[in-house]
Amino acid sequence: MKHILLIATGGTIASKPTQNGLAPGITSEELVACVPEAAGICRVTAEQIFNLDSTNVHEKHWIAIAEHIRKNYEKYDGFVITHGTDTMAYTAAALSYLIQHSPKPVAITGSQKSIYEQDSDARRNLLDALRYAAFDGAHGVCIVFDGKVIIGTRARKMRTRSFNAFSSIDYPELAVIREGRIIPYIELPGTEAPTFYSALNPRVFVLRLIPGQGGEIFDHLAAHYDAVVVEGFGMGGIPFYEDGEPLAALKRFTESGHTLVMTTQVPHEGSDLGVYSVGVQVKNQVRVIEAHTMTIEAIVTKLMWALAQTKDPEQVRSLFCRPIAKDLL
């Protein structure tokens, strides 16, 4: 029987009512006690590394999770992380860059209702995550939620209340889990050894364009951030106004040594700057990286990973454009 390390980090799955609303308060041992059926799936060791609403989780916590897995990697056959849903997709993407080529599974799960609620989805999700972590064909970072297994760089929270909260964006689910049975859809090639990273650079900003957006914002951002991700319109277009902005501002931003990534506000099918004039001009005149079908969660955390290794824009581009865990297709 496989030995799985359950790493509890808080979230709705571990929340209790307080005078200020739901807040994490259930321990890792209590989570495991709520699913006695797990004893028939695998041997579980439970540890708590923090107990937070995932709204409060950021790069420091992603590094802590990866480091905890690194320290315990040889002792266990797989890992399950219980986590809040609000930033779960960011955590999954970040761990995909901090823990690359893992031959062991790192399954992230949570719930839309606390595990102590009678009609909660928590028990099913937790059991499914343990099942997948103990599955012989499982490896790498993924989210297990509502009977779906989603590769870590492709997950996005699409619903705030429903149990089917997560979708796989522009990539098929790896597997489904029905009545305790894992049905693989895609078998990714395995690896022999993981590569761990221990640093992220949080100086990344996401700017969602609105009609009439001026270019002066980029001059302000250049003083505070190393990279900016622009969510453009449609296939990634940037408007051109009578004063030449914001195209001139994008040039100033990149010419000052900063990294610019273009993506789209549309959830599916990605960007393509080569279709319309409003994209072609950006592509031809500005040193820009195009994200294509990457999720915003993957774009942001991959930039954090790349910028932690180098500040040189061309080296950042090289690292960013290298496909990792199906983030670039």
RAPE-V364353 format. One record per residue. N is the residue number from 1. RES is the residue in one small letter. OMEGA is omega as a letter, one per 30 degrees, with the letter a starting at -180 (* if undefined). BURIAL is # if it has 9 or more other ideal C-beta (glycine too) atoms within 8 Angstrom, else .. D_FIRST is the distance of its C-alpha to the first C-alpha in Angstrom with 1 decimal. Layout:
# RAPE-V364353
n=<N;N>
res=<RES;RES>
omega=<OMEGA;OMEGA>
burial=<BURIAL;BURIAL>
d_first=<D_FIRST;D_FIRST>
This chain:
# RAPE-V364353
n=<1;2;3;4;5;6;7;8;9;10;11;12;13;14;15;16;17;18;19;20;21;22;23;24;25;26;27;28;29;30;31;32;33;34;35;36;37;38;39;40;41;42;43;44;45;46;47;48;49;50;51;52;53;54;55;56;57;58;59;60;61;62;63;64;65;66;67;68;69;70;71;72;73;74;75;76;77;78;79;80;81;82;83;84;85;86;87;88;89;90;91;92;93;94;95;96;97;98;99;100;101;102;103;104;105;106;107;108;109;110;111;112;113;114;115;116;117;118;119;120;121;122;123;124;125;126;127;128;129;130;131;132;133;134;135;136;137;138;139;140;141;142;143;144;145;146;147;148;149;150;151;152;153;154;155;156;157;158;159;160;161;162;163;164;165;166;167;168;169;170;171;172;173;174;175;176;177;178;179;180;181;182;183;184;185;186;187;188;189;190;191;192;193;194;195;196;197;198;199;200;201;202;203;204;205;206;207;208;209;210;211;212;213;214;215;216;217;218;219;220;221;222;223;224;225;226;227;228;229;230;231;232;233;234;235;236;237;238;239;240;241;242;243;244;245;246;247;248;249;250;251;252;253;254;255;256;257;258;259;260;261;262;263;264;265;266;267;268;269;270;271;272;273;274;275;276;277;278;279;280;281;282;283;284;285;286;287;288;289;290;291;292;293;294;295;296;297;298;299;300;301;302;303;304;305;306;307;308;309;310;311;312;313;314;315;316;317;318;319;320;321;322;323;324;325;326;327;328;329>
res=<m;k;h;i;l;l;i;a;t;g;g;t;i;a;s;k;p;t;q;n;g;l;a;p;g;i;t;s;e;e;l;v;a;c;v;p;e;a;a;g;i;c;r;v;t;a;e;q;i;f;n;l;d;s;t;n;v;h;e;k;h;w;i;a;i;a;e;h;i;r;k;n;y;e;k;y;d;g;f;v;i;t;h;g;t;d;t;m;a;y;t;a;a;a;l;s;y;l;i;q;h;s;p;k;p;v;a;i;t;g;s;q;k;s;i;y;e;q;d;s;d;a;r;r;n;l;l;d;a;l;r;y;a;a;f;d;g;a;h;g;v;c;i;v;f;d;g;k;v;i;i;g;t;r;a;r;k;m;r;t;r;s;f;n;a;f;s;s;i;d;y;p;e;l;a;v;i;r;e;g;r;i;i;p;y;i;e;l;p;g;t;e;a;p;t;f;y;s;a;l;n;p;r;v;f;v;l;r;l;i;p;g;q;g;g;e;i;f;d;h;l;a;a;h;y;d;a;v;v;v;e;g;f;g;m;g;g;i;p;f;y;e;d;g;e;p;l;a;a;l;k;r;f;t;e;s;g;h;t;l;v;m;t;t;q;v;p;h;e;g;s;d;l;g;v;y;s;v;g;v;q;v;k;n;q;v;r;v;i;e;a;h;t;m;t;i;e;a;i;v;t;k;l;m;w;a;l;a;q;t;k;d;p;e;q;v;r;s;l;f;c;r;p;i;a;k;d;l;l>
omega=<a;a;a;l;l;a;a;a;a;l;a;a;a;a;l;l;l;l;l;a;a;l;a;l;a;a;l;l;l;l;a;l;a;l;a;l;a;a;l;a;a;l;a;l;a;l;l;l;l;a;a;l;a;l;a;a;l;a;l;a;l;l;l;l;a;l;l;l;l;a;a;a;a;a;a;a;a;a;l;l;l;a;l;a;a;l;a;a;l;l;l;l;a;l;l;l;l;l;a;l;a;l;l;a;l;a;a;l;l;a;l;l;a;a;l;l;a;a;a;l;a;a;l;a;a;l;l;l;l;l;a;l;l;a;a;a;a;l;l;a;l;l;l;a;l;l;l;l;a;l;a;a;a;a;l;l;a;a;a;a;a;a;l;a;a;l;l;a;l;l;a;l;l;a;l;l;a;l;l;a;l;l;a;l;a;l;l;a;l;l;a;a;l;l;a;l;a;a;l;l;a;a;l;a;l;l;l;a;l;l;a;a;l;a;a;a;a;l;l;a;a;a;a;a;l;a;l;l;a;l;a;a;l;a;l;a;l;a;l;a;a;a;l;l;g;a;a;l;l;l;a;a;a;l;l;l;l;a;l;l;l;l;a;l;a;a;a;l;l;a;l;a;a;a;a;l;a;l;a;a;l;a;a;a;a;l;a;l;l;a;l;a;l;l;l;l;l;l;a;a;l;l;l;l;a;a;l;a;a;l;a;a;a;l;l;l;a;l;a;a;l;a;l;l;l;l;l;a;*>
burial=<.;#;#;#;#;#;#;#;#;#;#;#;#;#;#;#;.;.;.;.;.;.;#;#;.;#;#;#;.;#;#;#;.;#;#;.;.;#;.;.;#;#;.;#;#;#;#;#;#;.;#;#;#;#;.;.;#;.;#;.;#;#;#;#;#;#;#;#;#;#;.;#;#;.;.;#;#;#;#;#;#;#;#;#;#;.;#;#;#;#;#;#;#;#;#;#;#;#;#;#;.;#;#;#;#;#;#;#;#;#;#;#;#;#;#;.;.;.;.;#;#;#;#;.;#;#;#;#;#;#;#;#;#;#;#;.;.;#;#;#;#;#;#;#;#;#;.;#;#;#;#;#;#;#;#;#;#;.;.;.;.;.;.;.;#;#;.;#;#;#;.;.;#;#;#;#;#;.;.;.;.;#;.;.;.;.;.;#;.;.;#;.;.;#;.;#;#;.;.;#;#;.;#;#;#;#;#;.;#;.;.;.;#;#;#;.;#;#;#;.;#;#;.;.;#;#;#;#;#;#;#;#;#;.;#;#;#;#;#;.;.;.;.;.;#;#;#;#;#;#;#;#;#;#;.;.;.;#;#;#;#;#;#;#;.;.;.;.;.;#;#;#;#;.;.;.;.;#;#;#;#;#;#;.;.;#;.;#;#;#;#;#;#;#;#;#;#;#;#;#;#;#;#;#;#;#;#;#;#;.;.;.;#;.;#;#;#;.;#;#;.;.;.;#;#;#;#;#;.>
d_first=<0.0;3.8;6.6;9.5;13.1;15.3;18.9;21.6;25.1;27.0;28.4;29.3;25.8;26.4;30.1;32.5;36.2;38.7;42.5;42.1;39.6;35.8;34.2;30.7;30.2;26.7;24.3;20.7;19.8;21.9;20.3;16.8;18.7;20.2;17.1;15.6;13.9;11.4;9.7;8.9;7.6;5.5;6.6;10.1;13.0;16.2;19.4;22.8;24.9;27.8;28.6;31.1;32.4;31.5;35.2;35.4;32.7;34.1;33.7;33.3;30.2;28.8;29.3;27.7;24.5;24.4;25.2;22.5;19.9;21.8;21.7;17.9;17.0;15.9;13.7;11.2;9.6;11.7;14.3;15.8;19.4;21.3;24.9;28.2;29.3;32.8;31.8;28.3;29.5;31.3;28.2;26.2;29.0;29.5;25.9;26.3;29.1;27.8;24.5;25.4;23.6;20.1;17.6;14.9;15.3;17.4;17.7;20.6;21.3;23.8;26.1;29.7;29.8;28.4;25.3;27.7;29.9;29.6;29.9;27.7;25.6;23.3;20.7;20.3;20.2;17.7;15.2;16.1;15.6;12.0;11.4;13.3;11.7;8.3;10.6;11.2;14.9;15.0;16.9;19.9;21.2;21.5;22.4;20.5;23.2;24.6;22.3;23.3;21.6;24.5;24.7;25.7;29.2;30.2;29.4;32.2;32.7;35.3;35.6;36.1;35.3;33.6;29.9;30.0;31.0;29.8;30.9;30.2;33.7;35.1;31.7;29.5;26.3;23.3;21.6;22.0;19.5;21.1;20.0;16.4;16.7;16.8;20.0;20.6;24.3;24.4;22.3;23.4;23.5;20.8;21.8;21.2;21.8;22.5;26.0;26.4;29.7;30.9;34.1;35.5;39.2;39.8;43.4;42.8;44.8;44.6;47.9;48.2;51.7;54.1;57.4;60.0;57.6;59.7;58.9;59.6;56.1;54.9;57.3;55.9;52.3;53.1;53.9;50.5;47.9;46.9;45.8;46.7;45.0;47.6;46.6;49.6;50.9;49.9;48.8;49.2;53.0;54.9;58.3;61.5;64.2;67.9;67.4;64.8;61.9;59.0;59.0;61.1;58.7;55.7;57.7;58.5;54.9;53.5;56.6;55.9;52.6;50.3;47.6;48.0;45.5;46.6;44.5;45.4;45.3;44.2;40.4;40.1;41.5;42.2;45.4;47.9;50.8;52.6;53.7;56.2;58.8;57.4;54.3;56.0;58.3;55.4;53.7;56.9;58.2;55.2;52.5;49.7;46.0;45.1;41.7;41.9;38.9;36.9;36.0;37.8;34.6;33.8;37.5;37.7;34.6;35.2;38.7;37.5;35.2;38.0;40.7;38.7;39.1;42.7;45.6;47.4;47.7;47.4;44.3;42.8;43.7;42.1;38.8;38.9;39.7;36.8;34.2;30.8;27.8;30.3;32.5;35.6;36.0>
